[in-house]
């Protein structure tokens, strides 16, 4: 068998595997989309399934979503606000820290970076109680600040930015200093334009984390009008009643912002992930 035939065979196998994986990933979304056209009672009786019974499908759930009396859109825009603030704040602060680790030599640098690596290995559940006590002592409970503040200096984002910035030669920064640029000017005018792929990759990952955040808001938010979408949808199912119709169609719409986020930044996503992974 010739080498070209072997390569073609391997390519076909890879296409088959990735097509199968794509189908497995897409199937739950398709099931959810179908369920959004069925009455909530069907979900309670038959569960989620691939049954395309057109006679049972209608637009009632979507009419309820856009014209019914509920707090869904308040929760939706709460999540939009929290996600935007979290992503922008995390990218700004974490890029500063990552730039400091990559561009400067200072006393205690290695020790501090080891601390960042240690934080990467600690799950939220381990530090949740002391973090909650700290937020409580600052009287920030039941506020958006309590949700956003603890995660602005994100360890994994700092690590990624540091790895990415190591690929940028220091001679570029020295040239900026020779031209009279300040340290902030070097960062904003020279470094930030080169970091577009890294910013895009981290915007997607941090946006997904912020949008899907459930456990921490559950601890610190009390008022229903401040609920993000993850908490709001959860309240639709309780021991005293349920609203599966709104839950299903609301879940469908909850996918749209993350999809749009990926579409907006996917041009640089793979480039940024690869560059941050191979350096350092």
Secondary structure as GFF3:
##gff-version 3
##sequence-region A 1 280
A	DSSP	alpha_helix	3	35	.	.	.	ID=ss1
A	DSSP	alpha_helix	40	46	.	.	.	ID=ss2
A	DSSP	three_ten_helix	54	56	.	.	.	ID=ss3
A	DSSP	alpha_helix	60	67	.	.	.	ID=ss4
A	DSSP	alpha_helix	72	103	.	.	.	ID=ss5
A	DSSP	alpha_helix	109	120	.	.	.	ID=ss6
A	DSSP	alpha_helix	124	137	.	.	.	ID=ss7
A	DSSP	alpha_helix	144	148	.	.	.	ID=ss8
A	DSSP	three_ten_helix	149	151	.	.	.	ID=ss9
A	DSSP	alpha_helix	155	165	.	.	.	ID=ss10
A	DSSP	alpha_helix	170	178	.	.	.	ID=ss11
A	DSSP	alpha_helix	183	185	.	.	.	ID=ss12
A	DSSP	pi_helix	186	191	.	.	.	ID=ss13
A	DSSP	alpha_helix	192	194	.	.	.	ID=ss14
A	DSSP	alpha_helix	196	212	.	.	.	ID=ss15
A	DSSP	alpha_helix	215	220	.	.	.	ID=ss16
A	DSSP	three_ten_helix	224	226	.	.	.	ID=ss17
A	DSSP	alpha_helix	229	234	.	.	.	ID=ss18
A	DSSP	beta_strand	237	238	.	.	.	ID=ss19
A	DSSP	beta_strand	241	242	.	.	.	ID=ss20
A	DSSP	alpha_helix	244	278	.	.	.	ID=ss21
###
